[in-house]
Amino acid sequence: MLPCQTSCPRYREGCHKTCEAWERFVRENQIEREKKKKYLAFHSERCSAVIRSCARTMPSFGYR
């Protein structure tokens, strides 16, 4: 179900393929997903680096 299906007065079957508001909605969501993806990749790498460092300095704790 499309999010605009219940709230858009101009909704009709298949209108999302040409709707400017829908294209804007999709584009904004795509930008937001890319930002989140970059954020998670950055922090995942930083956390991995910290874990690797801890594993090297204190191997007896068994971080993995």
Phi, psi and omega in degrees: 000132178284143181296334182273354186301323182268339186253344184270123180289341181262012183295137170210164183303124177081004184290339182295342181287337181237001185282126179294320180296320179294317179298319178296317179300313180296316180298316179296320178294322179296317178298316179297318178297320179296319177299315180296320180297316178296317179301311182295320179297316180299309184286330175296317178295319179296316179296320178297320179296319179295317180296318178298318179297316179295321180295324178290320185278332180225072184293340183289343180281343177059067182291346180242000000 
